[in-house]
Amino acid sequence: MTTTGQVPFREYRTWYRITGELGAGVPLVVLHGGPGCTHNYVLSLARLAGSRPVVHYDQLGCGKSTHLRDADPGFWTVELFLDELDNLLAHLGIAGEYDLLGQSWGGMLAAEHAVRRPPGLRRLVIADSPASMQTWSAEAGKLRAQLPDDVRAALERHEATGDYENPEYKAATDVFYARHVCRIVPNPPEVQATNQALADDPTVYNAMNGPNEFHVVGSLRDWTVVDRLPAVEVPTLVVNGRYDEATDECVRPYVERIPGARHHRFENSSHMPHVEEQDAYLAVIGAFLEGE
């Protein structure tokens, strides 16, 4: 059973999808990445709906939710997306008890939500997410250093001029992505759908992140949650992939500073183990949500 709808949020609307039936188990709410991506690429998590409802939604500015292409870059803030999440939980009537899984930027948002100690949060999964964007950028630099010389040169040449739309720059970016974002090439349809949606409207991504995953020049460039992580008081699972752009160093603060946090690394994945090792991923996440 799948239902979709829209939640009023300020003067805008947030689109959501529920797999399963609310009330039949603790709901899992899934926060997609970006900022500026869509729910499509994390839809594999709907397979967990056999024992709980699974809620996906498109964040404001993304997918089937309200788009604001002309908004000032300063409009897009962490607080905006925290308010949207709170609004969605309240509207669906699940704020009293829910689990949360955030992937990439979604994990950053989930951490920001969790450090505020919302009373209804039961379990937290932080997937492929940095705790500090300065660490993320530093680790991306290490991964870039391992690229072929001509690829690195192309990246540096066009970043120096800001020519991010140059085909040579995009081709070099794709080399990085095939190593550290999704190692299934060509990407599966659900990943392609999100990529296309992001290409169609990169407003949020450009404002908060930048032109791509490893050249962070947007408003999140100095973001960190590291010093606030001890405030998280729910069972937490941190996951990433062996080849993930969210390296072990990126996720380390979550593991070390959230009391009792556990870590699982998927050895054959990069940034999308929910796609690259889907069955193993769902088994690990499902067991954690069941308290195992």
C-alpha positions in Angstrom: 0.0 0.0 0.0 1.4 3.4 -1.1 -0.2 6.7 -0.5 1.0 10.2 -1.5 0.0 13.7 -0.5 1.1 17.2 0.2 1.6 19.0 3.5 1.1 22.8 3.8 4.4 24.3 5.0 4.3 28.1 5.4 3.0 29.3 2.0 4.5 26.2 0.3 3.8 22.5 0.0 5.9 19.4 0.9 5.2 16.3 -1.1 5.3 12.9 0.8 4.9 9.2 0.1 4.0 6.6 2.7 4.7 2.9 2.0 2.6 0.8 4.4 0.0 2.1 6.8 0.6 4.7 9.6 -0.1 3.0 12.9 1.2 -0.3 11.9 4.6 -0.1 13.6 7.0 2.7 14.3 7.3 4.8 11.1 10.7 5.2 9.5 11.1 8.7 8.0 13.8 9.0 5.3 15.7 12.2 4.6 17.2 12.5 1.2 20.5 14.1 0.4 21.7 17.1 -1.7 20.7 19.5 -0.4 18.5 19.6 -3.4 18.1 16.0 -4.4 14.8 14.0 -4.4 13.4 10.9 -2.7 13.8 8.7 -5.8 17.3 7.4 -5.2 16.5 6.3 -1.6 13.3 4.5 -2.5 14.9 1.1 -1.8 14.2 1.8 1.8 10.5 1.3 1.1 11.3 -2.4 1.1 11.4 -2.2 4.9 7.7 -1.5 5.0 6.9 -5.1 5.8 7.2 -4.4 9.5 6.7 -0.6 9.6 5.5 2.3 7.5 8.2 4.1 5.6 7.8 7.8 4.9 9.7 9.5 2.0 9.4 13.1 1.1 10.8 15.7 -1.2 12.3 18.6 0.7 11.3 22.1 -0.2 12.8 23.2 -3.5 13.1 19.6 -4.7 11.2 17.0 -6.7 7.4 17.2 -6.3 7.5 19.8 -3.5 7.3 23.6 -4.1 10.2 24.9 -6.2 11.6 28.4 -5.6 14.1 29.0 -8.4 14.2 32.8 -7.7 14.7 32.6 -3.9 17.7 34.4 -2.5 20.5 32.0 -1.7 20.2 33.0 2.0 16.6 31.6 2.1 18.0 28.1 2.1 19.1 27.3 5.7 19.4 24.3 8.0 16.7 25.8 10.1 14.3 26.0 7.2 14.6 22.3 6.6 14.4 21.5 10.3 11.1 23.4 10.4 9.9 21.5 7.4 10.7 18.2 9.0 8.9 19.1 12.2 5.9 20.3 10.2 5.8 17.0 8.3 6.0 14.9 11.5 3.2 16.9 13.1 0.9 16.9 10.0 1.2 13.1 9.7 0.6 12.6 13.4 3.8 10.7 14.0 5.8 13.2 16.0 5.2 11.1 19.2 7.2 8.1 17.9 9.3 7.7 14.8 12.7 6.5 13.6 14.8 8.7 11.3 17.3 7.7 8.6 19.2 10.5 6.8 21.5 9.9 3.8 24.3 12.3 3.0 22.9 15.8 3.6 19.9 14.0 5.0 22.1 12.6 7.7 23.4 16.0 8.5 19.9 17.2 8.8 19.0 14.2 10.9 21.9 14.9 13.3 20.7 18.6 13.6 17.3 17.3 14.5 18.5 14.7 17.0 20.8 17.1 19.0 17.6 19.0 19.8 16.3 15.9 21.6 12.9 15.7 20.1 10.8 13.6 22.4 9.4 11.3 19.7 12.6 10.2 18.1 13.3 6.6 18.9 16.2 5.5 16.7 18.6 7.3 14.4 20.5 6.1 11.3 23.1 8.5 9.8 24.1 7.2 6.4 27.1 8.4 4.4 27.2 11.8 6.1 29.9 14.2 7.3 29.8 15.7 10.7 31.9 18.7 9.5 32.0 20.1 6.0 35.6 21.2 6.5 36.5 17.5 7.1 34.4 16.6 4.0 36.3 19.0 1.8 39.7 17.9 3.2 38.8 14.2 2.6 37.5 15.0 -0.9 40.9 16.6 -1.6 42.6 13.3 -0.7 40.3 11.4 -3.0 40.9 13.8 -5.8 44.6 13.4 -5.4 44.2 9.7 -6.3 42.5 10.6 -9.7 44.4 10.3 -12.9 46.6 13.3 -13.7 44.6 14.5 -16.6 41.3 14.3 -14.6 42.8 16.3 -11.8 44.2 18.9 -14.2 40.8 19.3 -15.8 39.1 19.9 -12.5 41.7 22.4 -11.4 41.7 24.3 -14.7 38.0 24.9 -14.8 37.6 25.5 -11.1 40.1 28.3 -11.4 37.8 30.1 -13.9 34.5 29.0 -12.4 33.6 27.2 -15.7 31.6 24.4 -14.0 29.4 23.8 -17.1 32.4 23.0 -19.3 32.0 19.5 -20.8 35.5 18.6 -19.9 34.9 19.6 -16.2 31.7 17.6 -16.2 33.4 14.5 -17.6 36.2 14.8 -15.0 33.5 15.1 -12.3 31.9 11.9 -13.6 35.2 10.1 -13.0 35.1 11.0 -9.3 31.4 10.1 -9.0 32.0 6.7 -10.5 34.6 6.0 -7.9 33.1 7.6 -4.8 29.3 8.3 -5.3 27.8 5.3 -7.1 30.0 2.5 -8.4 27.1 1.0 -10.5 27.7 2.6 -13.9 25.4 3.4 -15.6 23.5 4.5 -12.5 20.3 2.6 -11.8 17.0 4.3 -12.9 16.2 5.6 -9.4 19.5 7.3 -9.2 19.2 8.7 -12.7 15.8 10.1 -11.8 17.3 12.1 -8.9 20.3 13.2 -11.0 17.9 14.5 -13.7 15.8 16.3 -11.1 18.9 17.9 -9.7 20.0 19.0 -13.1 16.6 20.4 -13.9 16.6 22.6 -10.8 19.9 22.9 -8.9 18.8 26.0 -6.9 19.1 24.5 -3.5 22.2 22.5 -4.3 24.1 25.5 -5.7 23.1 27.7 -2.8 24.0 25.4 0.0 26.7 23.1 -1.5 28.2 24.3 -4.8 28.7 23.0 -8.3 29.4 19.3 -7.3 30.1 17.0 -4.4 33.8 17.9 -3.9 33.9 21.6 -4.5 31.9 23.0 -1.7 31.5 26.8 -1.9 27.9 27.2 -0.7 26.5 28.2 2.6 27.3 24.8 4.2 31.0 25.1 3.6 31.7 25.8 7.3 28.9 23.7 8.8 29.7 21.4 11.7 27.7 19.5 14.3 30.7 17.8 15.9 30.7 19.7 19.3 26.9 19.1 19.7 26.8 15.4 19.1 27.0 14.3 22.7 23.5 15.7 23.1 22.1 12.8 21.0 20.4 10.4 23.4 18.8 7.8 21.1 20.4 4.5 19.8 22.3 5.5 16.7 23.8 3.5 13.7 26.3 5.2 11.5 27.0 3.6 8.1 29.2 4.3 5.1 30.9 2.5 2.2 34.5 1.5 1.8 34.9 3.8 -1.2 32.5 6.5 0.1 33.2 10.2 -0.3 31.9 10.2 3.2 35.1 8.5 4.4 35.7 6.9 7.8 37.3 10.2 8.9 34.1 12.1 7.9 31.8 9.8 9.9 34.2 9.3 12.8 32.8 12.1 15.0 29.3 10.5 14.9 30.8 7.2 16.0 33.0 8.6 18.7 30.9 11.4 20.1 27.3 10.1 20.1 27.0 7.9 23.2 26.8 4.2 22.3 26.8 4.8 18.5 27.6 1.8 16.3 29.3 1.8 12.9 28.9 -0.5 9.9 31.0 -0.1 6.8 29.8 -1.7 3.5 32.9 -3.1 1.9 31.7 -3.0 -1.8 30.0 0.4 -1.8 30.8 4.0 -2.2 28.2 6.8 -1.3 25.1 4.7 -2.0 25.3 1.3 -0.2 21.5 1.4 -0.2 21.8 1.0 -4.0 25.2 -0.7 -4.4 24.6 -3.4 -1.7 20.9 -3.1 -1.4 20.0 -6.5 0.2 22.9 -6.3 2.8 22.1 -2.7 3.6 18.4 -3.4 4.2 19.3 -6.3 6.4 21.6 -4.2 8.6 19.2 -1.3 8.8 16.2 -3.5 9.5 18.0 -5.4 12.3 19.0 -2.1 13.9 15.5 -0.7 13.8 14.2 -3.9 15.4 16.6 -3.4 18.3 19.0 -6.1 17.4 
